[in-house]
Structures are given as C-alpha cells and as structure tokens.
Amino acid sequence: MLTTSAKGRAFDYNRVVGGRAFRGIVYATKGTGNDFFVVLRDTYGSDVVKLTIGPDIDDEEIVISFREVLEENFNGSWPSCAVFNGTHLLVTDELRNIISIFTPEGDLVKTMGGPGNGEIQFDRPSGITLDSDNNVYIADTLNHRIQKFSPDLEFTQSWGKFGDAHGLLNAPWGICTDNDNFIYVSDHKNHRVQKFDSDGVFIMSIGEFGSSASNLDHPSDVSVDQSGDIYVADWVNNRVQIYDTTGIHIAGLTGSAVELSKWQKQYVAASPDVHKARRRVSSLEPETLFALPTCVSFDDSNSRLLAVDSQRWRIQIFDKITNYSDPQFNI
C-alpha cells in the first residue's frame, strides 16, 4: 500500500534512501535544513554519516563519513542513537557506555560518562533527545532509567527503575520530546510507550504486548510530530504504529518500498550476477516491507516520516498529508 489514510490524515510513500553504504544503519536524526545524520554500527566498522535528503526523488547525497575523519574515534564503538543540538552532534555508545560529542564535520570534541549506575554513568545508553531549552535526556537502558542533563551537559536528575508498573521501566530504548516538552520513552521490554513530564512524572502509557492492530512488541523508538501524532517503531512486529495525542491507535505502516534506492540501483546495475539473482526470486514483495525497524524520526519542516529499516540498510520515507479525504467514485 503506497498511501495509508486514517482519520483525516494520510501517509503517502515517498521513496527509500540507503543501500550498501548504510550497512548496519540503526538511527537517523535531523540536522540543519535538509541535513541528516545516520548512525551505523557494524562489526566491519561503526560510523556516523552526514547526508542531505531533499524533497525530490533521488536528490540525496552523502556529505561526510565521521569515521573517515578519524577512524580511531570509532574503535570498539557500538553507537546507538544521536541528536543534533544546533552546534554539536551527541552520539550514544552502548559498548563504551559514553556519549561522544562531535562537530557537524565529524571532529570529536569530547566524551562524557563511563560504565556504572551513578550520575553521568551508563549501562548501554541508547536513545537521546532534547527539549526546547536544549536539556538532554538519555535512555540509560540497562540501568532502567532516564538521565537528564543541562544544555552544558551537567547532570540534573534521573528517574525510573526496573519494573512494569506505571512509571517503571524495563530496558528503555528510544526517547523523544514533543512541543510541550513532554518526554516519550519506548519501554522496550514492557512493550509500551510511556509519557512523562520534564521532571519524570508519569502521564500515560500507550500500547500493550501483542501483534494485533494497536499492539506493540519490543518497541525500539518513538517520535512525535508538531500536531501531536505519535510514531512508534514496532520492532518485532516489523511495522510503524501511529497513535493520536491521546494514545488512540490511528494506523500502522508495514513498508511500501516498491523500488530500490538510488544507490542500491547503482549496485545492482553494476553486478550482473546480483541482477540475475534478483530476477530469479519468486516474489519481490518482501523487499517492500520493514524488517526490524529501529528508528522513527519525524521531519516537521517537510512533514515527512523517516523510518529506519535496519535489516534492509535503508530509510523508508512517508509524506504526511493532513485534511485528507479518500476519493469518491460513482460506479
């Protein structure tokens, strides 16, 4: 399905971006303008890649590889998520239990943190986000908590502990804020998204375990657009779930990648054996679908959703159309 419509809005498939250059992609976050940063983690070499993704088909271009700036910055690294604060890119590192701070050109400025469960210590940190004042929130995954820092990265507070009651967490992964500075956490092993205020007070829970229309199974990330719609990377269910601002389920996306990305087309065209092998399969339908999506990132400036399709090394992009009505035909 190329266009999914529900309750006055539609999510219209735009295109796919990615290919072999995105091997190990797990996350994408917006920079300035049409700039994006993608996080790659792979046994052959982790990286952060800066690219541009314009509004038109095939106008994406890779700008720089941080690893190529200085390979040593990624030795022993297992980056997870990133956020751009307007000056620097902050990248969480699950293996080294640190946050790396880079310039947009890929130069490492400093790192913070280390292993542990104290202040400014982490156990496999993953999601990271900012509020409107540039305060930083980090999902400290195996410490089952959220740590909050000032814009200068001074520790402010933390909340959460292991459990499944409201306000408790079990391996929180993705995290985001909305326009009112509420915090949304993909509570990965509790199969839900929890909403908190900026001080960590529980507001509401979204979703429950399962595979039916409104359920979640190990959600990996969450994003909220400027109108309040909530997007969840429903990891094990291989889909993106969409809820309204009250947590009511709106729609689900299972993937619509009917064509290869620009870079993947180039790869297939350059390899006759790959081209022949692809034409011999019984169906190309599996190529259209999500396989373990790890990130949802809503680009408000262009009203589009970027969903990281991790096992297929790509990003599927959907334009959000508001005030949408289905066409009526007289037959």
C-alpha positions in Angstrom: 0.0 0.0 0.0 1.5 3.3 -1.1 -1.0 5.6 0.7 -2.4 4.8 4.1 -5.2 7.0 5.2 -7.0 7.2 8.5 -8.9 9.9 10.5 -8.2 12.8 8.3 -4.5 12.3 7.6 -2.6 10.1 5.1 0.9 8.7 5.0 2.0 8.7 1.4 5.1 6.7 0.4 7.7 9.0 -1.0 10.9 6.9 -1.6 13.6 4.8 0.0 17.1 6.0 0.8 20.0 3.7 1.5 21.9 0.7 0.3 25.2 -0.9 1.0 26.7 2.4 2.1 24.2 2.2 5.0 25.3 -1.2 6.2 24.4 -1.5 9.9 22.1 1.6 10.0 20.2 1.9 13.2 19.2 5.5 13.6 18.6 8.8 11.7 18.3 12.3 13.1 17.8 15.7 11.6 20.5 18.3 11.4 20.1 21.7 9.8 17.9 22.2 6.7 17.9 19.0 4.7 20.9 17.6 6.6 20.6 14.3 8.4 22.9 12.1 10.4 22.7 8.4 10.3 24.2 6.0 12.8 25.8 2.9 11.5 27.0 0.1 13.7 28.7 -2.9 12.2 31.5 -5.4 13.0 33.3 -4.1 9.9 33.3 -0.6 11.3 30.8 1.7 13.0 30.3 5.2 11.7 28.1 8.3 11.6 27.3 9.6 8.1 26.1 13.0 7.3 23.9 13.3 4.2 21.3 15.5 2.6 17.8 14.3 1.8 15.9 16.9 -0.2 12.2 16.9 -1.1 12.7 15.4 -4.6 13.2 11.8 -5.6 16.9 10.8 -5.8 18.3 14.1 -4.6 20.0 12.6 -1.6 23.8 12.8 -1.3 26.4 11.7 1.2 28.3 14.6 2.6 30.8 13.1 5.0 31.8 10.0 6.9 32.8 10.7 10.5 34.9 7.5 10.5 36.9 8.8 7.6 37.7 12.0 9.6 39.4 9.9 12.3 38.9 6.1 12.4 40.2 5.8 16.0 37.1 7.6 17.2 35.1 4.5 16.4 37.4 1.8 17.7 35.5 -0.5 20.0 32.4 1.6 19.4 28.7 0.4 19.2 26.8 3.7 18.5 23.1 3.6 19.0 21.3 7.0 18.7 22.2 10.6 18.1 20.8 14.1 18.4 21.9 17.5 17.0 21.7 20.5 19.3 22.4 23.1 16.7 26.1 23.1 17.4 27.2 19.5 18.1 26.0 16.0 17.4 25.7 13.9 20.6 26.0 10.1 20.0 25.3 7.4 22.5 27.7 4.4 22.6 26.4 1.2 24.0 29.7 -0.7 24.3 31.8 2.1 25.8 29.0 3.5 27.9 29.8 7.0 26.9 28.3 9.9 25.0 30.5 11.2 22.2 30.2 14.9 21.2 31.1 15.7 17.6 31.1 18.8 15.4 28.9 18.5 12.3 32.1 18.0 10.3 32.9 14.8 12.3 35.6 16.1 14.6 35.4 14.6 18.2 35.1 17.4 20.8 34.9 15.3 23.9 33.2 12.3 25.5 31.3 12.0 28.8 30.3 9.2 31.0 31.6 5.7 31.6 30.2 2.4 32.9 28.3 2.3 36.2 24.9 3.3 37.8 25.8 6.6 39.3 25.4 10.1 38.0 26.8 10.5 34.5 27.4 6.8 34.3 25.6 4.4 31.9 24.8 0.8 31.2 24.3 0.5 27.4 22.9 4.0 26.8 20.6 4.2 23.7 18.0 6.9 23.0 18.9 10.6 23.3 16.8 13.7 22.8 16.5 17.4 23.6 13.7 19.6 24.8 13.1 23.2 23.7 15.6 24.5 26.1 18.3 22.1 24.9 18.2 20.0 28.0 19.4 16.5 27.2 17.5 13.3 28.1 19.3 9.9 27.7 17.7 6.4 27.9 20.1 4.6 30.3 18.9 1.2 29.1 20.2 -1.4 31.4 20.0 0.9 34.4 16.3 1.1 33.6 16.2 4.9 34.0 16.3 8.2 32.2 19.1 10.7 32.9 18.5 14.4 32.3 21.4 16.9 31.7 21.5 20.7 31.3 22.5 22.2 27.9 26.1 22.3 29.2 25.8 18.5 30.0 25.7 18.9 33.7 23.7 16.2 35.5 20.3 17.5 36.6 18.2 14.4 37.7 17.3 10.9 36.8 14.1 8.9 37.1 12.9 5.3 36.7 13.8 1.9 38.0 13.2 -1.7 36.9 9.6 -2.8 36.8 6.4 -3.0 34.8 4.1 -0.6 36.8 3.3 2.9 35.5 6.4 5.0 35.6 8.8 2.0 35.9 10.9 0.8 33.0 12.4 -2.3 31.5 15.2 -1.6 29.1 14.1 1.8 27.8 15.4 2.4 24.2 14.1 5.2 22.1 13.2 8.6 23.5 11.8 11.9 22.2 10.1 15.1 23.3 7.0 16.9 22.0 6.3 20.7 21.5 5.2 20.9 25.2 8.4 19.2 26.5 6.7 16.0 27.5 9.0 13.0 27.3 8.1 9.8 25.4 10.0 6.6 26.1 9.8 3.4 24.2 9.7 1.0 27.1 11.2 -1.8 25.1 10.7 -4.9 27.2 7.4 -3.7 28.7 6.0 -3.4 25.1 4.7 0.1 25.5 5.5 3.8 25.2 5.3 5.9 28.4 4.8 9.6 28.5 6.3 11.7 31.3 6.6 15.4 32.1 10.0 17.0 32.1 10.6 16.1 35.8 9.8 12.4 35.2 6.2 12.4 36.5 4.2 9.6 34.7 1.4 10.9 32.5 0.2 8.0 30.4 1.0 4.7 28.8 0.4 3.7 25.1 0.2 0.2 23.8 0.4 -3.3 25.2 2.0 -6.6 24.2 0.8 -8.4 21.1 0.6 -8.4 17.3 -3.0 -7.1 16.7 -3.7 -3.8 15.2 -2.9 -1.5 18.1 -0.4 -3.7 20.0 3.4 -3.4 20.3 6.2 -6.0 20.5 9.5 -4.6 21.8 9.1 -1.0 20.5 12.5 0.4 19.7 11.8 4.1 19.1 9.2 6.9 19.3 8.7 10.3 17.6 6.0 12.9 17.9 5.1 15.5 15.2 4.1 19.1 15.8 0.4 18.1 15.7 0.9 15.5 18.4 0.7 12.3 16.4 2.9 9.6 17.9 5.0 7.3 15.8 6.4 4.0 17.2 9.0 1.7 15.7 7.2 -1.6 16.5 10.4 -3.7 16.2 9.4 -7.3 16.4 6.1 -6.7 14.6 8.1 -5.2 11.7 5.9 -2.1 11.4 5.5 1.5 12.4 2.5 2.2 14.6 0.8 5.6 14.7 -1.3 6.9 17.6 -3.0 10.3 18.2 -2.1 12.6 21.0 -4.4 10.7 23.5 -2.8 7.4 22.6 -5.6 6.1 20.4 -4.4 4.0 17.6 -4.7 5.6 14.1 -2.8 3.4 11.6 0.1 1.0 11.0 2.7 1.1 8.2 4.3 -2.2 7.2 6.5 -0.8 4.4 6.0 0.4 0.9 9.4 0.3 -0.8 8.3 -0.6 -4.3 11.6 0.4 -5.9 15.2 0.2 -4.9 17.0 3.2 -3.6 19.2 5.3 -5.9 22.4 3.8 -4.5 21.1 0.2 -4.5 20.0 0.5 -8.1 23.6 1.5 -9.0 24.9 -1.5 -7.1 22.6 -4.0 -8.8 23.2 -2.5 -12.2 27.0 -2.8 -11.7 26.8 -6.5 -10.8 25.3 -8.8 -13.5 25.2 -11.7 -11.0 23.2 -9.7 -8.5 20.9 -8.5 -11.2 20.2 -12.1 -12.4 19.8 -13.4 -8.9 17.2 -10.7 -8.0 15.2 -11.6 -11.1 15.1 -15.3 -10.3 13.3 -14.9 -6.9 9.6 -15.9 -6.8 8.4 -12.6 -5.5 9.9 -9.2 -4.8 7.2 -8.3 -2.3 9.4 -8.9 0.8 11.6 -6.0 -0.4 8.7 -3.6 0.1 8.3 -4.5 3.8 10.0 -3.3 7.0 12.4 -5.7 8.7 13.1 -4.8 12.3 12.6 -1.0 12.2 14.8 0.6 14.8 14.1 4.4 14.4 11.3 6.7 13.6 12.2 10.4 13.0 9.5 13.0 12.0 10.8 15.9 9.9 8.3 18.6 10.7 9.8 21.1 8.3 8.9 18.8 5.4 6.0 17.0 7.0 7.6 13.6 6.4 8.4 10.5 8.4 11.7 8.7 8.2 11.7 5.1 9.3 15.0 3.2 9.6 14.5 -0.2 8.1 17.6 -1.7 9.8 17.8 -5.2 8.3 17.5 -3.8 4.8 20.1 -1.0 5.3 17.7 1.8 4.3 15.3 4.5 5.3 11.7 4.5 4.1 10.2 8.0 3.8 6.5 8.8 4.0 4.9 12.2 3.5 2.2 13.1 5.9 -0.8 14.8 4.3 -3.4 16.4 6.6 -7.1 17.1 5.8 -7.0 14.1 3.6 -10.2 12.6 2.2 -10.5 9.3 0.3 -11.6 9.8 -3.4 -15.3 9.0 -4.0 -16.2 7.2 -7.2 -19.6 6.7 -8.8 -19.6 3.2 -10.3 
